[in-house]
Amino acid sequence: MQTAEVVLGVLRERGERKLPCTQLYRQMFNKDLYLTAYGNIYSNKGAMTPGVSKETADGMSEAKIEQIIGLMRQERYRFSPARRTYIPKKHGKLRPLGMPSWSDKLVGEVVRMLLEAFYDPQFSDNSHGFRRGRGCHTALRDINAAWTGTAWFIEGDVTDCFGSLDHEILLGILAEKIHDNRFLRLIRITHARTQRARFLGYDITVQHSDARLTGGKREANGKIALKVPPDVIKAQCARYRRHGKPWQRPSRKGQDSS
């Protein structure tokens, strides 16, 4: 098992060379990354605040990390719904804040570390937001040093940035350089009733139909459905088609259909 430092160093190098990532999900099995992530977030404000479960930073152990890694290997780890709370903003409005479980915080930090190592070398030097070693003060220093002679300023304000960003667009951006469907599926926050999860070639969903009654009961509700994805059906049918139409197989002519 490679150390977290080595893994992140390799990702930084790939990022600098603008090479795609094809084996990112397997790094979710690396125990040292979880231990490093734990050190990063243990002292954060809110580390002792429970989310939807009662677990907090103090309940973390190597055995718990091994359990998380085991679920990752089976592609069974799923982020739990976050506990929603609201905090006041300066102008009096309230900002929604999700309180995830501690396990989800830890996994989220591992994901953040991997993505930061890969993408940070590709960001513009003029980008200062949410980057290690950068912030308001580095932005102001750059303005003071490099903006001499500027004639126009263009002001912009991204209102409700985090609450309004389309996650599908963000996932599409990630998919441009992260060619690892298992990693992308891990990030994609799937609702069992309204969305489908891909697993072992099937789309898995939870059935729900108030109109479908059996013996006066909605017996279909809550039951798991395994469905063949449309792209799989299309790929299988393509074996027996040419130019979108069924094609003849002369080798089969004259054979007994029985």
C-alpha positions, 0 to 999 in steps of 0.5 A: 500500500502506497502512502498518502504522500506518494498517492497525492504526489502521483496525482499532482504530477498527472494533473501538471501533465494534464493526463486523465485519471483512470484508476482513482476509485482504487485509492478509496481502499488506501488506509493511509489516505483515511488516516491522513483525512482524519488528521485533517478534519478531527479538529474542525469545528463540528467534528463532534456534532452528530449528523443523521447518526450519532457517530462523531470523531471520537467514535472513529477507529481503524476498525471503522476505517476497515469497514468503510474500505470493505464497503468500498471494495464491494461498491456498496458505500453510499453517502447518507442524507445529511441532517439539514440545519440553518445558520443566520447570514449577515443580512438576516437570511438563513443559509442551509447547512448539511450535517453529514455523518462522521463516516461521510465526512471522512470519505468526503475528505479523502475524495477532496484530497484526491481531487485537489491533488489532481486539479490544483496544478491545473488551476489558473494562478489568478484563482485564489478561492478555496485553495491551499495557501491561497485566500483573500490576502494572496488575492489582494497582494496580487492585485496590488502588485500586478494591476498597475495601469488597469483602466476598468474593473468588472464586478461580479457576485455569484448569488447563492453559489453553493445552493444553486450550482447544478451538480450534473454539470459539475459531474460532467466536468469531472468526467472530462478528465476522470475516466473512472465510472466507479469513482464518479458513481461514488460521488453521484448524492443517488435517491433510490426512488427517483434515480437508478444505481448501476451495479453489476450491469443492472439498474437498481431502483426501489419501486413506487406506484400508488396506482398499482394495487394487489389485493387492495394493497400497494405491494409494489412499493418499497420492493427492489427492481433490477432493470436492464439499462437501455444502453446494455439492451442497445449494445446487445441488439447491435450484435444482430443489426447492421445499419440499424436493421436486423441482418440475415445470418445465412449460416443459420438457414436450413437448420432445424428450429427444434 
